[in-house]
Amino acid sequence: MTGKIPRAAVKSVAAVLLAIGSLAVTAGGASAAPTRVVYNNLNTVAPTVKGLPNEDTYSLDSENFPVGGMVEFTKRPGVLKSLTTEVDSFTCEHGVYSLENCYTARPLKKFHYGMFAYIYEVGAHNEAIGPIASSFATFKLPYRPTTNVACPSTGEGKGFGPNCDVGGVRATVEFKRFAPTTVLPEKAIIEITSAGDNPAGDIVNVGLQASYKEYAGGEFVEEPAADGGVPEIGIDPLPEAIFTKGLINEAEDWRGFQPVFEVTAAL
């Protein structure tokens, strides 16, 4: 969430605040190679918080774009086919979430938002080399629900829903078309950023493993990453660091606050 900084994460960052997709079959007929998941840490996002459905992850905002993390795929990952990630939508149909006047009259209504995904090789010093593949997509994202005036006040305003989530509302997005056709390396750096032509008032962040739990004692409290933050498929080779503004960010320990991705590939 904007302004919500995980205590375990970088304190100098100015603003810090998808469900596992099924295997797909590539288009092109019966002869097309089947795809498989070669990396997935979506399992590390808690499905429930305080006994309620998890509607809001911690996230990194546009001041840090492009943002991402390093991943290590299963053996012989194959040709890149798709990338799924989570985002946090702070955009209200009417009003501004932090001013406590967010009003979304039609909860099912969505807005269009463009984003880029980039895949890089990993250099000798963990730097990004490339990109070796990229994708652009325009997604239909949900508006943040109406402010729940019964929720407690915080530095980010009042939250929404029964759990008084102060951040944005979670959404899952999938990039399905990458160019050029790319055989994935053993390790890669994945970065996400927004398109420059999005409406100025729209706010969409890239989701992290940890989720918003509550506001207590003047602090934002997180629900830790599930399963110890360990990916269900693949390996997290650099769990203590992320990438912000396209550069490795090791100023603090980012364990449990990694961006979340699912990657599929065709053999």
N, C-alpha and C positions, 0 to 999 in steps of 0.2 A: 504494500500500500504506500502511497506517496507519503513520505515523512515518517513511516513506521519502520524503524531500523532494528533488525534482530540483534539482541545483545551479543550474540556470538559472531556477528558479522562486522563489516567495516564501519567504524563510527564516523569516518570522514566523508562517507557517501552522503550527499545532500538529501537524497530522497529515495528511501527504500521501503518501500513499504516495508489430461489432461486426465478417467476410466480407460482401461486398456482396450485398444481397438482390435477387432478380429482380423485374422490374416486375410489378405486380399489376394486376388488373382489378377495378374496384369492383363490389360486389354489386348485384343488381337487374336482372339480365337482359342480353340482348344490346344493349339501347339505352344501357346505362351507359357513361359516358365513360371511355376508357382512361386509365391513370395513367402518369406518367413520373417519373423521378428529377430533382429540381430542385436538390438539393444533396447532395454526398457527399464527406466526407473520411475515410471508413473505409479508403480506399486508403493512408492515411498510417500505418496500424498495420503494423509489420513482420510479414510472414507467418512468418518464421523468425528465430531468435536463436541464434547460434553453431552454425548448421547444423541446429538442432532446431526442431520446431513451436513457435511462440510461444504459450505458455499463460498469460501474465501481463502485463498492461499496468501502467504507472503509473496511479494513480487518486486521486481526491479522496474523502475519507471524510465521514461524516454530520456531523461537527463543522463542515463548510463548507456544508452543504445550506441552501437549494437552490443547485446549482452549474450552470454552463453557459457558453455562448459566443455571440458574435454571428456570424451567417451572412448571406451575400448570395446570393440565388437567381438562377437563369437568368431571362432575360426572360420576361415573362408567366407567372409560376409557376403560377397557377391556384388551385383549391380544395384546401386541405390534406387529405390522405388518410391518411398514415402517417408515423411517425417511428421510426427504428431507432437504437439506441445500444448501447454495450458497457458491461458492468459487471464488477467484480471481486468474486467471492464468497470471503469469508474464513471462512465458516461451516463448521465441522467436524461430521460426524455425531456424533462423540464427542470431547471434549477441546477444547483451545484452541490455535490455530495458533502463537501467540507463546510458549507454554509448551512447545513441542516435543512435545506429546502428542496432536496431531491424528490421529484415527483414523477413517477412512471405510471401513467394512467392505464396503459395496455401492456401488461407484463410479458405477453408473447410477441410484442413488436420488437424488431431488431434493426440495427443500423449496419451500414457497410464500412469495412475498415481494411485497408491494404497493408500487407506485411511482406518482408523478404526473409528468406532463410538461406544461409550460406554454410557450406561444408568446406573445411580447410584440412590440409595435411598438417602434421605436427612437426615443427622444427626441432633442432638439437637442443634448444633452450626453451622448449615448450611454447614457442611462438607460432602464430598462425601463418601457414604458407598457402597461397592460392588467392581466391577460392578455386577449388576443383569442381564445384557444382553449386548452382544457385537456383532458387525458385521464388516466384512472386505469386501471391494469391490475394484475392479480396474475399474477406469472410463476413458472414452475417452474424453479428454478435449481439448478445442481449444487453438491454439497458440495465443499469444498476437499479435494484428495487427501491421503492419509496422509503424515505427516512422513517424509521420507527421512533416516534417522539417519546415513547416510554423507555427508550434505551438511555444509559448514562452518557453525559457529555464527556468528550475527550478532546485532545488537541486537534483531532481530525474531524470533529463534529460527532453527531450521534450515528449509530449504526443502522443496519436494516435487518429484518427477519427476526425470528425467535431467539437467535443466538447473538443478536446485536453486533453482527459483523461490521466492522468499521471500514474495511477496505472495499475493493471492487467485487463484483460477482464473477465466479469462476466460469470459464468456458473452454472447451476443447477445440483446437483447430488442427487441420491436417493439410500439409503441402504435398500435392500428388504429382506434380510435374517438375522435374529437375533437368537442367541442361548444363553442360553436355552429359551424355550417357557416361556414368562414372562407376568404375569398380572401386568399392570402398577400401581404404587402407586398413591396417590393423587398428590404428588409433585415428581419431579425427577431433577437430574442434568444431562445434556447432554454434552458430551465432544467429540471433534473431534481431530484426530491427523493423521499424515502421516505415511506411512509404511517406514521401514528402508531401503528397497531395491530399492527405486526410484532413477532414474539417478540423479547424484549430481548436474547437471546444471538446473534441473527443479525446478521452484519456484511456489508454489501454496499456497495461504493464505485462511483462513476461513473468509467468508463475515460477515459484520456487517450491522446494519440498515441504518446508514448514508451513503451517497454517495459522491463521489468527484464532486465538482462543478466547481472550477476554482483555479487558482493561482494568487493572487492579493496582492500587497503590501508586497511581500516577504513571504506571508503566504499561506498555503493550506486552501482553504475555502470549507466547506462541505455543501451539500444539506441535511437539517435535515430529520430525520425519518418522514415518512408520517403517517397520522392519529394519530399524537401525540405520536407515538411509542407504541400505545395500540394494543395488539394482536387481530386479528379478532375472534379467537376461543381460549378459555382458558385464563389464567391470567399470567402476569409476576410478580411473588411474590417478586423478588429481583431486581428491575429495576436499582438500583444504583450500582450494583456490577456485575462482570463477574468472570470467572474462567480462570486463566492462569497458565501454568505449573502444572495443576491439583489442584491448591489451590485457595481459594477465594481471589479476588483482590478488595479491597475496598479503595485503596489509593486515588482515586478520584471518582467523580460521573460519572458513565457510562450510565446515562439515555440517551436514543436515540442512544446508540452505542452497543446494545445487539447483540449477534450472532442470526442469523435467522434460524428458524426451522419450519417444518411442520411434525406432527406425526399422523399416522393413527393406529387404533386399531380395533380388532374384538370383538363384544359383546359375 
